[in-house]
Amino acid sequence: MFIQRFLSLAILSGFILTGVVMSQSTYAGNPDGERLYTKHCSVCHGSKGSGGVGIPLDLESFLNSISDEYLIKTIEHGRIGRTMPAFKKLGDQNIKALVKYIRSFTNAKAVTFDPTPIKGNIEHGKALFKSKCANCHGDHGQGGKGTGVTFSRPRDLSIIPPALNNPGFLASASDEMIKHTLMTGRKNTPMNSFLKQGLSESDINDVVAYIRQFETKQIPKLRDQKLAAIIMEESPYSLEKTLDNLKKAVIGKNFRIIRQQTVDDGLVAKGKQNKKQVILYFCNFQFLNESLALDPRIGLFLPCRVTVVQQGDVVKVMAINPLRLSKLFNNDELDDACKNMSNLYTEIIEEATL
């Protein structure tokens, strides 16, 4: 029974962490764009689009250089591995209402782009991309590191450059829109006009052609795998000895023990706690800081914790699998941190139960 409840909490915690992401209900009647935005977008992009975990949406230079079609497809497809989830389940009418509300952030008008593909010299575009784009957008268009525009976290630039090799971006942005951005730049962002940097229109066409070829080079993601929700081992020792082993294993991995408490601490009257169900909390502050720099949402399931329970004569040691939770965050960089956490839990639990 406890294991089932622990598994339920593991799954529930994932939905709590991304409640705004996963809650993709539609609204009856006339869609309310402001209400939709508040529920699904504001937690990342700010209540009025000024940005946060997500990029700012209230920049006039951004809104006057994109089409409504681009916004619609971005909401539908999201950005795989870049924190922006897909919201296709909202439906066409709700998504259009969202776009209309986002447009209200400024007086900028939507533009329409020719969907015709742009032809160019891909090899020349690759060389130009390396010299003009890679410093911000990555050597193969993977985008800048970090999330959003919050200045309290380490980042390469004040606004994180988008991943140009992202399937969501490539499905949303037409060649003509990419070209327009390269030619005009984006005011109040690190993105400058390539024309002002000395490139010709023909050069820019070559860069667009190189960016478009990223569509043929997608790599399967870790989050597509089926992963266990819980890391768990049975201990051959008593609960007390297992806890002692666990503490030694935690310290041996350069983590600091924060506290030990019963699972039901604070939920039952003092003195009534079940002393056969114990949680050990621990933390490595460098690891914590590095993880929060990748994505602040990881703080919702930190510090690290391992639970030890005794059921009859059987002692079990378990932890929520961070890799299972990483699937909900849509952040490739965070996958690596969660993989490290998962390996750490596995090693600690194995050492405690050998």
PANUPA-612566 format. One record per residue: x, y, z of N, C-alpha, C, CB in turn; residue in one letter. Coordinates in steps of 0.05 Angstrom, whole numbers, padded with zeros to 5 digits, always signed. Each point is the difference from the previous one (the first is absolute). Glycine has a CB too. Layout:
residues N
XYZXYZXYZXYZA
...
end
This chain:
residues 354
+00017-00024+00000-00017+00024+00000+00017+00025+00000-00036-00025+00024M
+00058+00025-00007+00017+00024+00000+00013+00004-00027+00008-00007+00049F
+00001-00015-00062+00014+00003-00025-00019+00012-00021+00029-00039+00011I
-00054+00030-00011-00020+00011-00019-00004+00030+00006-00023-00045-00003Q
+00021+00052+00028-00003+00028+00007+00024+00017-00008-00030-00014+00038R
+00054+00002-00034+00025+00014-00007+00000+00004-00031+00025-00020+00040F
-00033-00001-00055+00000+00003-00029-00020+00021-00009+00014-00048-00004L
-00037+00048+00017-00020+00020-00006+00010+00028+00005-00036-00033+00011S
+00051+00037+00011+00011+00026+00006+00021+00007-00020-00009-00007+00048L
+00025-00013-00057+00020+00006-00020-00013+00010-00026+00029-00035+00020A
-00050+00022-00028-00013+00008-00025-00014+00027+00005-00007-00048-00014I
-00007+00051+00037-00014+00024+00006+00019+00024+00001-00034-00026+00025L
+00058+00022-00013+00019+00022+00002+00008+00010-00027+00017-00019+00042S
-00016+00001-00061+00007+00009-00028-00022+00018-00011+00026-00042-00007G
-00051+00035+00012-00021+00017-00010-00002+00026+00016-00025-00041-00014F
+00031+00041+00039+00001+00025+00016+00021+00018-00011-00017-00024+00040I
+00041+00013-00046+00022+00016-00009-00006+00013-00026+00031-00030+00023L
-00047+00018-00040-00006+00011-00026-00030+00003-00004+00042-00021-00018T
-00055+00029+00039-00029+00002-00001-00010+00018-00022-00001-00008+00048G
+00015+00030-00052-00008+00018-00021+00005-00012-00027+00010+00039+00029V
+00012-00055-00032+00006-00013-00025-00020-00021-00007+00048+00009+00008V
-00055-00026+00012-00016-00023-00006-00030+00006-00001+00035-00027+00022M
-00043+00050-00010-00028+00007+00000-00007+00014-00026+00000+00004+00051S
-00009-00020-00070-00005+00011-00027-00029-00002-00007+00046-00012-00014Q
-00063+00020+00033-00029-00002-00005-00008+00023-00018-00007-00022+00044S
-00015+00018-00058-00011+00021-00017-00023+00014+00015+00013-00026-00042T
-00021+00048+00030-00022+00016+00012-00024+00000-00018+00034+00029+00024Y
-00057-00032-00012-00025+00000-00015-00007+00028-00008-00016-00041+00024A
+00001+00043-00046-00009+00027-00008+00022+00015-00014-00033+00000+00037G
+00033+00027-00034+00021+00016-00012+00025-00002+00017-00035+00032-00018N
+00057-00040+00005+00026-00003+00015+00009+00027+00011+00012-00038-00029P
-00002+00038+00054+00010+00024+00013+00030-00002-00001-00041+00004+00031D
+00053+00012-00049+00029-00001-00004+00016+00007+00025-00008+00011-00047G
-00002+00009+00062+00015+00008+00025-00001-00022+00020-00012+00048-00009E
-00011-00060+00012-00002-00022+00020+00017-00024-00008-00047+00015+00010R
+00047-00021-00036+00017-00022-00010+00029+00007+00005-00034-00011-00035L
+00042+00035+00029+00028+00008+00004+00008-00002+00030-00003+00031-00040Y
-00014-00021+00057+00005-00001+00029+00004-00028+00009-00026+00042+00007T
+00010-00060-00017+00001-00028+00010+00023-00016-00012-00049+00002+00005K
+00055+00003-00031+00019-00017-00014+00027+00012-00006-00039-00021-00019H
+00041+00048+00020+00024+00013-00010+00014+00018+00020-00021-00002-00044C
+00005+00015+00061+00012+00021+00017+00021-00009+00019-00043+00022-00004S
+00041-00047+00013+00020-00010+00020+00028+00000-00012-00036-00028+00021V
+00039+00025-00047+00026+00001-00013+00006+00026-00014-00004-00049-00006C
-00016+00061-00007+00005+00024-00016-00008+00026+00014-00008-00029-00040H
-00001+00028+00065-00007+00024+00014-00029+00007-00004+00047+00016-00004G
-00059-00003+00023-00029+00007-00001-00007+00018-00024-00002-00005+00049S
+00021+00021-00057-00004+00018-00023+00021-00005-00022-00021+00035+00031K
+00032-00058-00031+00018-00008-00021+00029+00011+00002-00039-00001-00027G
+00047+00009+00051+00027+00012+00004+00021-00021+00003-00021+00039+00021S
+00014-00065-00020+00019-00022+00001+00007-00009+00029+00018+00018-00042G
-00004-00040+00043+00008-00012+00026+00015-00025-00007-00039+00020+00026G
+00027-00043-00019+00011-00025-00009-00001-00001-00031-00014-00023+00043V
-00008+00034-00054-00003+00001-00029+00009+00027-00010-00038-00032+00002G
+00042+00034-00028+00009+00025-00013-00022+00022+00002+00030-00026-00031I
-00022+00051+00029-00021+00022+00000-00016-00001-00026+00029+00028+00030P
-00055-00024-00027-00018+00001-00024-00009+00028-00006-00015-00046+00011L
+00022+00066+00006-00010+00027-00003+00019+00018-00015-00025-00006+00042D
+00045-00005-00055+00019+00016-00016-00013+00007-00027+00040-00022+00023L
-00042+00048-00028-00012+00009-00026+00016-00011-00023-00018+00041+00022E
+00044-00041-00020+00017-00010-00022-00004-00029-00005+00033+00035+00011S
-00043-00050+00009-00006-00028-00003-00028-00003-00014+00028-00012+00041F
-00048+00025-00029-00027-00003-00010-00004+00012-00028-00015+00001+00047L
+00030+00019-00054-00004+00012-00027+00017-00014-00021-00010+00043+00021N
+00024-00065-00014+00016-00015-00019-00008-00029-00003+00037+00031+00010S
-00060-00038+00002-00010-00027-00002-00029+00000-00009+00032-00014+00037I
-00041-00008-00048-00027-00003-00009-00017-00013+00021+00016-00003-00047S
-00042+00005+00045-00018-00014+00018+00003-00030-00004-00033+00038-00001D
+00039-00046-00023+00004-00029-00006+00024-00011+00016-00020+00007-00046E
+00041+00010+00049+00023-00008+00015-00008-00004+00029+00031+00025-00031Y
-00046-00007+00043-00008-00003+00028-00018-00024+00003+00003+00050+00006L
-00022-00054-00024-00018-00023+00002+00015-00026-00001-00035+00027-00023I
+00054-00030+00004+00015-00025-00002+00019-00003+00024-00003+00003-00049K
+00014+00019+00060+00017-00002+00023-00015-00011+00024+00027+00038-00017T
-00052-00028+00021-00016-00010+00022-00008-00029-00005-00018+00046+00008I
+00013-00053-00033-00008-00028-00006+00023-00020+00004-00034+00018-00033E
+00057-00010+00023+00023-00019-00001+00019+00003+00024-00003+00001-00049H
+00003+00022+00062+00019+00005+00022+00029-00001-00010-00033-00020+00032G
+00051+00016-00014+00028-00002-00007+00012-00024+00015+00004+00050-00007R
-00003-00072-00007+00010-00025+00012+00027+00005+00013-00026-00028-00033I
+00029+00022+00059+00025+00003+00014+00008+00028+00008+00013-00039-00025G
-00032+00059+00022+00008+00027+00006-00020+00014+00019+00021+00002-00045R
-00033-00017+00063-00018+00009+00021-00028+00007-00010+00039+00016+00024T
-00043-00008-00050-00026+00007-00010-00015-00025-00009+00018+00045-00015M
-00040-00052+00029-00015-00024-00007-00018+00005-00023+00002-00015+00047P
-00013-00006-00058-00020+00002-00021-00028+00002+00012+00029-00027-00031A
-00046+00045+00020-00027+00004+00010-00021-00006-00021+00018+00035+00031F
-00012-00054-00048-00019-00006-00022-00028-00008+00010+00039-00015-00027K
-00040+00003+00051-00026-00009+00011-00018+00024+00007+00023-00041+00017K
-00013+00065-00017-00017+00023+00005-00021+00003-00022+00038+00022+00025L
-00031-00030-00049-00019+00003-00022+00004+00026-00015-00032-00028+00025G
+00023+00029-00050+00004+00023-00017-00010+00026+00011-00002-00032-00038D
-00023+00032+00048-00012+00025+00008+00014+00012+00025-00044-00017-00019Q
+00051+00000+00038+00014+00009+00023+00028+00011-00007-00026-00033+00028N
+00039+00019-00046+00027+00009-00008-00002+00027-00014+00015-00048-00004I
-00035+00052-00013-00003+00026-00014-00007+00022+00020-00016-00024-00041K
+00001+00017+00062-00006+00020+00021+00025+00008+00015-00047-00019+00004A
+00064-00001+00001+00026+00005+00013+00017+00019-00017-00002-00045+00022L
+00003+00040-00047+00016+00016-00018-00010+00029-00001+00010-00041-00028V
-00036+00044+00027-00012+00026+00000+00007+00015+00026-00038-00016-00028K
+00038+00003+00050+00007+00013+00026+00029+00007+00001-00036-00026+00023Y
+00054+00008-00033+00028+00006-00001+00006+00025-00017+00010-00049+00007I
-00025+00051-00029+00002+00024-00017-00006+00026+00015-00012-00029-00040R
-00005+00027+00060-00009+00024+00014+00022+00012+00018-00046-00018-00001S
+00069+00004+00004+00021+00010+00017+00013+00025-00012+00009-00047+00016F
-00010+00050-00042+00011+00024-00013-00018+00008-00023+00047-00014+00012T
-00040+00036-00025-00015+00009-00023+00010-00013-00026-00009+00043+00024N
+00028-00061-00022+00012-00012-00024-00021-00017-00015+00045-00001+00023A
-00043+00003-00049-00018-00015-00018+00013-00025-00010-00023+00043-00013K
+00006-00063+00009+00010-00025-00011+00009+00004-00029-00030-00026+00031A
+00050+00011-00040+00008+00001-00027-00005-00028-00013+00036+00035+00010V
-00037-00035-00037-00005-00024-00014+00025-00006-00017-00050+00008-00002T
+00059-00033+00003+00024-00008-00015-00007-00020-00022+00027+00008+00041F
-00012-00006-00062-00002-00018-00023+00010-00028+00010+00006+00038-00035D
-00022-00059+00032+00008-00026+00009+00020-00015-00018-00044-00003+00022P
+00050+00016-00045+00018-00013-00019+00028-00004+00012-00026+00021-00038T
+00037-00045+00036+00027-00005+00011+00021+00018-00014-00013-00047+00010P
+00033+00055+00005+00022+00016-00011+00023-00018-00007-00014+00040+00028I
+00024-00036-00052+00023-00016-00009+00026+00015+00005-00028-00022-00035K
+00049+00007+00042+00025+00013+00005+00023-00021+00001-00023+00036+00025G
+00047-00026-00022+00023-00017+00001+00004-00009+00029+00022+00024-00040N
-00028-00049+00045+00000-00010+00028+00029+00001+00012-00040-00030-00010I
+00060+00022-00006+00027+00000+00010+00010+00028+00007+00009-00040-00027E
-00016+00060+00010+00007+00027+00006-00016+00010+00025+00010+00009-00049H
-00035-00017+00050-00016+00007+00023+00011-00011+00026-00040+00002-00029G
+00051-00027+00028+00012-00012+00023+00024+00016+00010-00015-00045-00017K
+00031+00054-00002+00024+00016+00008-00009+00027+00012+00027-00021-00037A
-00048+00033+00026-00010+00026+00011-00012-00005+00027-00008+00017-00046L
-00007-00039+00049-00012-00006+00026+00021-00004+00021-00038-00022-00023F
+00059+00009+00017+00022-00005+00019+00012+00027+00009+00010-00044-00021K
-00007+00063+00003+00013+00025+00007-00019+00021+00012+00033-00009-00036S
-00059+00007+00028-00019+00021+00008-00021-00009+00020+00008+00020-00044K
-00014-00046+00045-00023-00009+00016+00008-00019+00023-00027+00006-00041C
+00047-00022+00037+00006-00022+00018+00007+00010+00028+00016-00026-00038A
-00005+00049+00041+00007+00010+00026-00024+00003+00019+00039+00024-00021N
-00062-00017+00009-00024+00002+00016-00018-00024-00003+00002+00049-00006C
-00006-00059-00018-00019-00021-00005+00011-00028+00001-00024+00032-00027H
+00051-00035+00033+00012-00026+00002+00012-00010-00026-00032-00010+00035G
+00052-00007-00033+00015-00008-00024-00017-00016-00020+00041+00000+00028D
-00063-00012-00018-00018-00014-00019-00029+00008+00005+00032-00038-00002H
-00035+00064+00010-00027+00012+00003-00015-00009+00024+00000+00002-00048G
+00014-00013+00068-00014-00011+00024-00010+00021+00019+00029-00039-00005Q
-00023+00064+00000-00010+00022+00017+00018+00006+00024-00045-00013-00013G
+00039+00035+00026+00015+00009+00024-00007-00017+00024+00002+00046-00018G
+00014-00044+00039-00004-00016+00024-00018+00016+00019+00045-00022-00006K
-00059+00007+00023-00016+00012+00021-00029+00003-00009+00040+00024+00016G
-00055-00008-00001-00028+00005-00006-00007+00029+00004-00012-00047+00014T
-00005+00057-00030-00012+00027+00004+00018+00023+00003-00034-00025+00021G
+00025+00045-00006+00014+00026+00002+00007+00008+00029-00023+00014-00042V
+00018-00032+00061+00006+00007+00028+00030+00003+00004-00042-00025+00015T
+00050+00047-00003+00028+00006+00002+00014-00013+00025-00010+00043-00024F
-00006-00057+00040+00012-00012+00025+00015-00026-00006-00037+00022+00026S
+00035-00031-00051+00014-00025-00007+00021+00005-00021-00042-00026+00011R
+00064+00010-00010+00021+00003-00020-00011-00004-00029+00035-00015+00034P
-00026+00031-00053-00008-00004-00027+00019+00014-00019-00048-00002+00015R
+00049-00006-00039+00018+00012-00020-00010+00027-00008+00012-00046-00016D
-00038+00050+00012-00011+00025-00009-00026+00006+00016+00019-00007-00046L
-00027+00032+00046-00023+00008+00017-00026-00014-00009+00022+00044+00008S
-00025-00049-00034-00022-00015-00010+00011-00025-00015-00029+00042-00005I
+00020-00065+00012+00011-00025-00010-00006-00003-00030-00004-00021+00045I
+00025+00019-00062-00005-00003-00029-00015-00027-00005+00042+00027-00010P
-00061-00027-00008-00016-00024-00005+00016-00021-00014-00040+00027-00002P
+00031-00052+00005+00012-00023-00014-00010+00000-00029+00005-00027+00043A
+00012+00032-00062-00009+00001-00028-00002-00028-00013+00022+00045-00003L
-00011-00065+00017-00002-00027-00010-00024-00015+00012+00049-00001-00007N
-00066+00015+00022-00022-00012+00014-00023-00006-00019+00013+00024+00042N
-00024-00048-00042-00021-00007-00018-00025+00017+00003+00017-00046+00000P
-00022+00056+00024-00023+00018+00004+00004+00027-00013-00009-00023+00043G
+00034+00033-00041+00006+00025-00013-00001-00002-00030+00029+00012+00039F
-00017-00034-00049+00001-00003-00030-00027-00005-00012+00046-00018+00006L
-00064+00005+00010-00028-00004-00010-00016+00026+00001+00003-00048+00016A
+00005+00067+00001-00015+00024+00003+00009+00024-00017-00008-00016+00046S
+00034+00018-00050+00012+00023-00014+00004-00006-00029+00023+00013+00042A
-00034+00004-00059+00005-00002-00029+00028+00010-00006-00049+00006-00010S
+00059-00013-00013+00027+00010-00009-00001+00030-00001+00009-00042-00026D
-00031+00053+00015-00001+00029-00003+00000+00014+00027-00026-00007-00042E
+00014-00005+00062+00000+00013+00027+00028-00001+00012-00047-00014+00007M
+00061-00008-00011+00028-00002+00010+00017+00021-00014-00005-00049+00009I
+00001+00051-00035+00016+00020-00016-00006+00028+00010-00001-00031-00040K
-00025+00037+00045-00008+00027+00009+00014+00007+00027-00044-00005-00023H
+00045-00015+00041+00013+00004+00026+00030+00005-00004-00034-00029+00022T
+00047+00014-00039+00028+00004-00005+00006+00027-00012+00005-00049-00006L
-00023+00058-00011+00005+00026-00014-00005+00024+00018-00013-00022-00042M
-00008+00020+00059-00008+00023+00017+00010-00002+00028-00039+00004-00028T
+00045-00028+00038+00008-00003+00028-00024+00003+00019+00046+00017-00012G
-00040-00017+00038-00021+00004+00020+00009+00021+00020-00016-00048-00006R
+00003+00070+00005+00007+00022+00019-00004-00009+00029-00013+00034-00035K
+00031-00024+00052-00001-00007+00029+00006-00029+00006-00033+00036+00005N
+00046-00049-00024+00010-00028+00004+00029+00000-00011-00047-00021-00003T
+00062-00001+00008+00027-00002-00011+00001-00005-00030+00014-00017+00044P
-00038+00013-00056-00001-00006-00029+00001+00025-00017-00027-00040+00011M
+00050+00044-00026+00004+00023-00016-00005-00006-00030+00033+00017+00034N
-00038+00003-00049-00005-00003-00029+00025-00010-00014-00034+00037+00002S
+00032-00057-00018+00022-00010-00015+00008+00018-00023-00014-00046+00012F
-00005+00061-00022+00006+00020-00021+00019+00021+00011-00044-00008-00021L
+00039+00016+00046+00017+00020+00013+00028-00011+00007-00041+00023+00018K
+00042-00050-00017+00026-00014+00005+00015-00005-00026-00020-00021+00041Q
+00009+00030-00063+00015-00002-00025-00008-00023-00018+00036+00022+00023G
-00056-00038-00016-00008-00021-00017-00019+00009-00022+00007-00032+00039L
-00006+00019-00061-00019+00006-00022-00025-00017+00003+00039+00012-00031S
-00059-00005+00015-00025-00016+00000+00006-00028-00009-00027+00041-00009E
+00045-00045-00010+00007-00026-00009+00014-00016+00022+00005+00018-00047S
+00012-00005+00063+00012-00013+00023-00021-00010+00020+00041+00029-00006D
-00060-00012+00011-00022-00007+00019-00016-00023-00010-00002+00048+00015I
-00003-00049-00041-00014-00023-00011+00015-00026+00005-00019+00029-00036N
+00046-00027+00034+00017-00024+00005-00003-00009+00029+00032+00015-00036D
-00033+00004+00055-00003-00006+00028-00027-00013+00005+00031+00038+00013V
-00052-00028-00025-00027-00011+00003+00000-00029-00010-00021+00046-00006V
+00034-00051-00017+00001-00027-00012+00014-00019+00019+00000+00020-00046A
+00022-00010+00059+00014-00017+00019-00017-00006+00025+00044+00020-00016Y
-00058+00000+00026-00017-00005+00023-00022-00020-00007+00009+00047+00017I
-00021-00044-00040-00021-00018-00008+00009-00030-00002-00021+00038-00025R
+00046-00042+00019+00009-00028-00003+00002-00014+00027+00025+00013-00040Q
-00028+00002+00062-00001-00013+00027-00023-00019+00002+00022+00040+00020F
-00043-00036-00036-00024-00017+00002+00006-00029-00005-00027+00039-00015E
+00048-00045+00000+00007-00028-00007+00019-00013+00020-00007+00013-00048T
+00013+00002+00070+00020-00010+00018-00009-00001+00029+00034+00018-00030K
-00058-00028+00034-00011-00002+00027+00009-00025+00014-00040+00026-00014Q
+00045-00024+00040+00010-00023+00016-00021-00008+00020+00048+00016-00005I
-00053-00042+00008-00020-00010+00020+00007+00010+00028-00008-00040-00028P
-00012+00048+00043+00004+00011+00027-00002-00021+00022-00017+00044-00017K
+00031-00039+00039-00001-00018+00023-00029-00002+00010+00047+00013+00012L
-00062+00008-00012-00026+00000+00012-00020-00018-00016+00009+00046+00018R
-00001-00056-00041-00018-00018-00015+00001-00028+00012+00007+00027-00041D
+00012-00033+00059+00003-00026+00011-00020-00004+00023+00049-00001-00013Q
-00056-00025+00018-00017-00006+00022+00018-00003+00025-00035-00023-00030K
+00028+00037+00051+00017+00001+00024-00016-00007+00025+00030+00034-00022L
-00017-00048+00040-00013-00007+00026-00005+00025+00016+00022-00045-00001A
-00044+00046+00016-00006+00024+00016+00016+00000+00026-00046+00000-00020A
+00054-00024+00029+00014-00003+00026+00025-00016-00002-00044+00003+00023I
+00065+00006-00009+00024-00016+00003-00002-00014+00027+00029+00032-00029I
-00028-00058+00030-00005-00014+00026+00016-00025+00003-00046+00018-00002M
+00055-00023+00026+00015-00025+00007-00010-00009+00028+00041+00014-00028E
-00041-00040+00031-00005-00012+00027+00027-00001+00015-00040-00027-00017E
+00038+00033+00043+00024+00000+00017+00001-00026+00017+00000+00051+00001S
+00023-00063+00001+00002-00024+00017+00004+00007+00030+00020-00024-00039P
-00019+00050+00045+00005+00010+00027-00026+00010+00013+00047+00012-00013Y
-00045-00006+00038-00022+00013+00015-00004+00028-00010+00010-00028+00041S
-00032+00040-00035-00005+00028-00008+00021+00018+00011-00049-00009-00002L
+00057+00006+00027+00020+00017+00013+00027-00003-00014-00025-00003+00044E
+00033-00022-00049+00026-00005-00013-00001+00011-00029+00008-00041+00030K
-00030+00038-00043-00003+00010-00028+00003+00030+00000-00030-00039-00012T
+00017+00053+00030+00002+00029+00002+00029+00008+00005-00047+00003+00017L
+00061-00017+00001+00028+00006+00006+00017-00004-00025-00007-00014+00048D
+00002-00008-00063+00015-00005-00025-00006+00022-00021-00002-00049+00009N
-00023+00057-00009-00009+00021-00020+00015+00026+00006-00045-00022-00004L
+00047+00030+00029+00013+00025+00007+00030-00001-00007-00033+00006+00038K
+00045-00029-00034+00029-00002-00007+00003+00001-00031+00008-00028+00041K
-00026+00016-00056+00001+00001-00029-00004+00029-00010-00016-00048-00002A
-00002+00062+00014-00006+00028-00008+00025+00017+00005-00049-00006+00011V
+00060+00004+00013+00024+00016+00006+00024-00008-00018-00016+00004+00048I
+00017-00030-00055+00021-00009-00017-00001+00011-00029+00001-00041+00027G
-00025+00051-00034-00004+00012-00027+00002+00031+00002-00030-00039-00013K
+00041+00049+00035+00004+00029+00004-00026+00016+00002+00043-00005-00025N
-00063-00008+00037-00025+00013+00005-00002+00005+00030-00022-00021-00040F
+00008+00042+00047-00005+00007+00028-00028-00008+00009+00033+00038-00004R
-00035-00052+00026-00026-00008+00010-00014+00024+00012+00017-00047+00010I
-00042+00051-00019-00015+00024+00009-00018-00008+00024+00000+00019-00046I
-00016-00040+00043-00016-00009+00023-00011-00027-00005-00013+00047+00010R
+00003-00059+00011-00014-00026-00001-00027+00003+00013+00044-00026+00001Q
-00065+00016-00014-00027+00003+00011-00017-00024-00009+00004+00051+00001Q
-00026-00055+00014-00018-00021-00009-00017+00011-00023-00002-00020+00047T
-00008+00001-00063-00016+00008-00024-00024+00016+00009+00015-00041-00025V
-00027+00034+00047-00025+00013+00008+00005+00024+00020-00024-00044-00007D
+00049+00052+00009+00006+00022+00018-00016+00025-00008+00046-00019+00009D
-00060+00031+00010-00016+00024-00006-00028-00006-00009+00041+00022-00011G
-00046-00048+00005-00027-00008-00009-00015-00014+00022+00018-00005-00046L
-00005-00004+00067-00013-00013+00022+00009+00014+00026-00002-00045-00025V
-00011+00039+00046+00007+00012+00026+00028-00008+00008-00049+00000+00014A
+00063+00019+00000+00027-00006+00009+00000-00024+00018+00012+00049-00004K
+00007-00067-00001+00002-00025+00015-00015-00023-00013+00005+00027+00040G
-00021-00021-00060-00016-00021-00014+00013-00008-00027-00041+00018+00023K
+00064-00006-00029+00012-00006-00026+00008-00029-00003+00017+00047-00001Q
-00017-00057-00024+00008-00027-00005+00030-00001-00004-00045-00010-00022N
+00059+00000+00042+00029+00001+00000+00012-00022-00019-00001+00018+00047K
-00015-00033-00060+00009-00019-00019-00002+00010-00029-00014-00036+00032K
+00008+00062-00035+00000+00013-00026+00015+00026+00002-00045-00022-00012Q
+00069+00023+00002+00019+00022+00005+00010+00011-00026+00013-00020+00044V
-00010+00047-00045+00012+00014-00023+00026+00013+00009-00046+00008-00021I
+00067-00013+00005+00026+00014+00005+00004+00021-00022+00019-00042+00023L
-00016+00067-00014+00005+00022-00019+00030+00007+00000-00047+00018+00007Y
+00058-00013-00031+00028+00007-00002+00005+00018-00025+00013-00043+00024F
+00010+00057-00024+00004+00019-00022+00030+00004-00004-00044+00022+00010C
+00052-00018-00035+00026+00011-00007-00005+00027-00013+00021-00047-00007N
-00013+00068+00020-00009+00027-00009+00012+00008-00027-00004+00012+00049F
+00027-00022-00056+00010+00006-00027-00017-00013-00021+00047+00003+00019Q
-00055-00028-00014-00017-00014-00018-00027+00014-00002+00023-00044+00011F
-00033+00053+00012-00026+00014+00001+00001+00026-00017-00008-00019+00046L
+00030+00034-00042+00003+00025-00015+00002-00004-00030+00022+00020+00040N
-00007-00041-00048+00004-00006-00028-00027-00009-00013+00048-00012+00009E
-00063-00003+00006-00026-00010-00010-00020+00023-00003+00009-00045+00022S
-00010+00062-00002-00018+00023-00001+00007+00019-00023-00008-00004+00049L
+00034+00005-00055+00008+00017-00022-00010-00010-00027+00041+00013+00026A
-00044-00040-00028-00010-00012-00025-00030+00005-00003+00035-00035+00003L
-00049+00032+00019-00029+00004+00000-00010+00002+00028-00005-00026-00043D
-00006+00049+00051-00008+00004+00028-00021-00019+00009+00012+00047-00005P
-00027-00059-00013-00022-00018+00008+00011-00025+00014-00028+00018-00037R
+00053-00025+00033+00011-00024+00013+00000+00004+00030+00029-00009-00040I
-00030+00034+00049-00001+00005+00029-00025-00011+00013+00027+00040-00008G
-00047-00046-00008-00025-00011+00012+00003-00029+00009-00025+00031-00029L
+00046-00045+00020+00004-00027+00011+00028-00003+00011-00033-00019-00032F
+00045+00041+00041+00024+00000+00015-00006+00012+00028+00029+00004-00042L
-00014-00009+00063+00024-00016+00001-00005-00030-00005+00019+00033+00032P
+00003-00048-00035-00003-00029-00004-00012-00013+00025+00040+00001-00031C
-00054-00023+00026-00012-00014+00023-00003-00030-00007-00025+00042+00014R
+00029-00058+00006-00004-00029-00002-00017-00009+00023+00045-00006-00023V
-00064-00012+00017-00019-00010+00020+00006-00029+00007-00035+00032-00018T
+00034-00037+00044+00005-00027+00010-00025-00009+00015+00050+00007+00004V
-00061-00030-00011-00025-00009+00014+00004-00030+00008-00028+00033-00027V
+00015-00039+00048+00000-00028+00009-00029-00010-00001+00040+00006+00030Q
-00044-00028-00045-00026-00013-00003+00002-00028+00010-00013+00030-00039Q
+00004-00035+00063+00005-00027+00012+00029-00003+00006-00040-00019-00025G
+00052-00002+00014+00029-00004+00004+00017+00010-00024-00012-00040+00027D
-00001+00053-00046+00013+00009-00024+00006+00030+00002-00022-00037-00027V
+00047+00045+00022+00008+00028-00001+00005+00007-00029+00020-00001+00047V
-00032+00023-00057+00003+00009-00027+00011+00028-00001-00037-00031-00015K
+00055+00036-00003+00012+00027-00004-00008+00010-00028+00039-00011+00032V
-00050+00035-00033-00011+00009-00026+00003+00030-00004-00032-00038+00001M
+00032+00047-00026+00000+00028-00007-00015+00004-00026+00044+00007+00023A
-00056+00016-00026-00013+00006-00025+00021+00003-00022-00038+00024+00024I
+00034-00036-00047+00020+00000-00021-00001+00028-00015-00005-00050-00006N
+00027+00066+00009+00000+00026-00012-00002-00001-00031+00028+00016+00038P
-00019-00038-00050-00003-00003-00029-00029-00001-00009+00044-00024-00001L
-00061+00012+00018-00028-00001-00006-00012+00028+00000-00004-00046+00020R
+00013+00062+00000-00010+00028+00002+00011+00018-00022-00004-00006+00049L
+00029+00000-00058+00012+00017-00021-00016+00000-00025+00044-00010+00019S
-00060-00011-00024-00016-00002-00024-00021+00023-00001+00007-00050-00002K
-00014+00059+00026-00021+00020+00001+00010+00029-00004-00024-00030+00031L
+00051+00033-00029+00011+00027-00001+00007+00010-00028+00017-00008+00045F
-00014-00011-00064+00006+00008-00028+00025+00017-00002-00048-00001-00009N
+00070-00008+00022+00025+00015+00000+00023-00020-00002-00020+00037+00027N
+00033-00038-00051+00021-00019-00004+00023+00002+00020-00012+00001-00048D
+00020+00024+00054+00021+00004+00020-00007-00012+00027+00014+00041-00025E
-00040-00038+00032-00009-00010+00025+00000-00030+00001-00028+00041+00005L
+00025-00054-00029+00001-00029-00001+00026-00010+00011-00030+00001-00040D
+00052+00012+00033+00027-00008+00010+00002+00002+00030+00020+00014-00043D
-00031+00008+00054+00001+00003+00029-00017-00021+00014+00007+00050-00006A
-00031-00056-00006-00017-00020+00012+00012-00028-00003-00039+00029-00011C
+00054-00033-00011+00014-00026-00003+00021-00003+00022-00008+00001-00050K
+00023+00021+00055+00020-00001+00022-00013-00006+00027+00028+00032-00026N
-00051-00019+00031-00015-00004+00025-00009-00029+00002-00015+00048+00000M
+00005-00059-00022-00010-00027+00000+00023-00020+00006-00036+00013-00034S
+00059-00009+00021+00023-00017+00005+00009+00003+00029+00014+00005-00048N
-00015+00020+00058+00008+00004+00028-00018-00015+00019+00018+00045-00013L
-00044-00043+00010-00019-00014+00017+00006-00031-00002-00035+00037-00007Y
+00039-00047-00017+00004-00028-00003+00025-00009+00015-00022+00002-00045T
+00044+00013+00042+00025-00007+00013-00003+00001+00030+00026+00017-00039E
-00039+00004+00050-00003+00003+00029-00017-00022+00011+00004+00049-00005I
-00026-00055-00009-00018-00021+00010+00013-00028-00001-00039+00027-00016I
+00055-00032-00005+00014-00025-00002+00021-00003+00022-00008+00000-00050E
+00023+00022+00055+00020-00001+00022-00013-00005+00027+00029+00031-00026E
-00053-00019+00030-00013-00003+00026-00012-00028+00004-00011+00048-00002A
+00006-00063-00020-00013-00026+00002+00018-00024-00006-00042+00024-00012T
+00068-00019+00006+00018-00022-00006+00004-00018+00024+00023+00029-00034L
end
